[in-house]
Amino acid sequence: MASVQDYKRRIRSVRNTRKITRAMELVAAAKLRRAQTRIEAMRPYADTMRELIAGVGRAAGSVRGLPLLERRETVETVALVPLTGDRGLAGAFNAQVMRRAFAVERQLQSEGLKVRWVAVGKKGRSTLTFRRRELDGAHVGFTDRPGYADAQAIAHGLGELFTSGEVDRVVLVYNTFVSALTQHVTEQDVLPISADILETSEDERRDDVLRGDFIFEPEPEQILERLLPVYVETQVYRALLESSASEQGARMTAMRNASKNAGDLIDRLTLQMNRARQAEITQEILEVVAGADALE
């Protein structure tokens, strides 16, 4: 049976750990609030970008020949891009992304397709390297606070893979932020760009007629060719922000649970320490009584 001093050392150690988990919970909560603010600021920009592309698409005579819209007749190679974090201690955040990515890989391979990997985040890179997957690129060091330049770098690399014909489809796998307690794993096709963004309703076409004709300089087709890569960057950036907010929410929840478990463990250890102390006192009393009886 452990001594009272052993229990005291264990309680002190657990209390120190609880201080760390509480501090990490507070830091994650602050980062989560900032990430939510960035997502809310991003949404109007993404919606306006979509409306702009649709408007230019209506003015364009033809959208054929735009490489990012080209849908291949036969899909042979798919690029999977899992968005993970650079650090752990976030519960199942990283594991569930990689689990879904490997499930998608098995499904694609069962259909006879080849899979190529682009890692985002140190955890995803290390997992893929450990599983002996060959990487076509790795982007790390920014998942806590992703910037638009990071999204540009990722989108540019994916665009080169697609336009060069090395891959026929690009899929992002990431956590969508719902709340601090809930994150949903999402699969999103980013390339080729869906032609749905160019589709317009009757109301939008009627509004165009009411506003009159616009003069585009350069031609609408050229403007659209420049806007589509920006649209891909916007989609990647939005996914990075969703993943960042999900990571901080998962870390905050994990650290809160760790602090609660530490408190429960301290209570159990305190109870066991008190029992050990009581047993030592009882043993000392018995020894004193036994000594007194021996003297008589």
N, C-alpha and C positions, 0 to 999 in steps of 0.2 A: 504494500500500500504506500502511495506517495506521501511525503511529509508535508507539513504545513508550508514550509519554505518553498517546496516544489510547486505547490498550488499558487503561492504568491507570485513566483516568477512567471508561471503560465498566465495568470490574470494580468500581470503587468505587460506581458508581450501582446496579449490579445487587445488590451486597451490601446496600446501604441498603434497596432494595426487598424483599429477602429478609427483613430484620429486620421490616419492616412486615407481610409475609404471615405470618411465624411468630407475631407478636403477635396478629394477627387470628385465626389458627387456635386459639391458646390461649383467646382470649376466646369464640370460638364453641363450643369444647369445654365451657367452664364454663357457658355459657347452655344448651347441649344437655342437660347433666346436670340443670339446674334444670327444664327443660321436660319431661324424662322423668319426674322426680319428680311434677310437677303432673299429668301424664297418669295416672300410676299412682294418685294420690290421687283423681282425677276418676272413674275407672271404677266403684268401688263406689257412688258417689253416683248415677251414671247408671243402674246396674243396680237400685238400690233405688227410684229414681224410676219406672222401668218397672214394677217389681213393684207399687208403690203404685197406679199408674194402672190396672193390670190388676185389682187387687183391688177398687178402687172401681167399675170397669166391670162386674165381676160382680155387685156389689150394686145397680147402677143398673137401673131397670126399662127404660129406653130411652135410647139415646145420640143419637137423632135431634134435629136442631135445633142441634147444636154446630157452629159455623161452621168451626172448624179441622179438623173431620173430614169436612166436606162435599166429596164428590167430584163435580165438575161433569160433567154428561152430555156436553157438548161442550167440549173444550179448545181455546181460540182463541189465548190469549196465555200465554207462558211467561217467567218471570223467571230469568235466569242470574246467578249470584253467584260470580264467580271470587275465590278467596282467594289473594292474592299478598303479597309483602313490601313494606316501605317502602324497602328498599335493595337494591342489586345485589350484585355480587361473590359470588354464590352458585351459580355454574355455570348449569345449565339449569333451576333451580328455578322461576323466574317464567315463563320461556318455555314450559315444557311445560304449565303450567296454562292459559296463554292459548291455546296451540295446541289443547288439548283443548276449551276453551270455544268457540273459533271453529268447531271441527269439529262440536260439538253444535249451534251456531247454524245451520250449513249444513244439518244433518240436519233440524232442526225446520222451517226455511224450505222445504225440499223437500217437507215434509208439509203445507204451507200454513199454518203457524202463525206468529204474530207473536212476536218476541223483544224483551224489555226487559232492561236491564242495571242491576245494582247492584254497584258496585266496592268491594272491600275491599283496601286496600293502595295505596300511591302508584304502584307499578309497574303494577298493573292499571289504575288510573285513567288514567295517562299513555298507556298503550297504547290504551285504548278511546277516549280523546280524540283521539289521533293518527289512529285509524281512523275518526274522525267518527261514533262511536256516541253516541247520546243516553243520558245516565245519569239514572236515577230516584233515585240516591243514591250517596254515596261516603263510606266510613269509613276514615280513615287515621290514622297516628301512633301505633299501638299494637301492630303486628304482632310486634315483638320480644318483648314481654311482655304478651299480651292478658289483660284482666281480665274478670270476669263481667259487669261493667257494660257493657263493650264488646259482649259477646254479647247482652245485654238490648236495647241500642240497635238492633243489627242485626235481631234477632228481632222487635222491636216494629215497625220499618219494614216488614219483609217481611209481618208479620201484617196490617198496615193495607192493604198492596197486595192481599193475598189476600181479606180479608173484605169490602173495598169492591168487589170484582169486577173490579178493574183487571187482575189476572192470575189465571189458573186453575191455575197450577202453579209451584212454586219449586224450583230445582235449584241445589245448591252444587257447585262444582268446586274441588277442593283436593288437596294432596299428603298422602297418609297416610304416617306415619312407620313404616318397617320397621327400618332401621338407619342409621348415619351414611353408609353407601354407597348405600343403596337407599331410594327414595321412590316410591310408586305414586300416580298420578293417579286420583282417585276422583270419581265423580258420585253425588250423594246427593239424593234427593227429600225435602225437609223439609215441604212443604205441597202438598196436604193431608196431614195426619198419617195414616199407614197404619193401617187398622183392625186390623192384625195385633197391635198392642200390647194390644188388648182381648181377644184370644183367649187362652183358658186351657186347660190340659190336665186330664185326669181326676184326676190326683194333686192339683193345686191346688184343684179343686172339692171333693175329698174332705177336704183339709185344712181348707177353710172350714167344712165340716159338723162336723168334730171340734172346731174352735175355738168353734163356736156362732155365734149371730147377733150382729152389731154394730149399735149404734144410731148412726146418722150424724146429725150436726148441723153444718151444714144438710144438705139431702138429697144423696144420692150424685151426682145429676145436676149440682147446683150446685158440688159439690166438684170433679167432673171438669172442669167448665167453667173452673175456676180453675187446675187442674193442667195442662191441655193447653198453655197459653201457656208455663208453666215448662218443660214437656217440650221445646218448640221451642227455648227459650233454652239448655237443656242440650245439645241436639244441635248448635246453632251453636257453643257454647262448646267442646265436644269437638272440633269441626272446626278451630276456631281454634288449640287446643293442638296438634293433630296437625300443622297447617300450620306453627306456630312451631317445633316440634321438627324438622320436615323442613327448614325454612329453615336452622336452625343446623347440622344435619348436612351439608346440601349446601354451606354456606359453609366449614365445617371441612375437608371433603374438597377443595373448590376451592382453598383457601389452602394445604393440604398439597401438592397437585399443583403449585401455583405456586412454592412453596419448593423443591420437588424440581427443577422446570424451571430455576429460578434457579441452583441448584447446578450443574446440568449446563452451563448457559450460562457460568458462571464458570470451570468446568474448560476449556471450549473456548476462551474468551478468554485464559485463562492460557497455554494451549498456543500459541495464535497470538502472544501477547506474547513468549513465549520464543523463538519462531522469528524474530520481528522483531528482538529483541535480538541473536540469533545472526547474523542477516543484517547488522545494523549493525556488529557486531564484526568480522565477516569483511570487510566493506567497508573498515573502518578499517585492518585489517592489509594489505589489498591496496594501499591508498593509501600506507601507510608503505613497503611493499616497492617500489612503483613509484617513490616519491621517492628511495629509496636507489639504485635502479638508475639513475635519472637523474643522480644526483650522481657515480656512477662513470663 
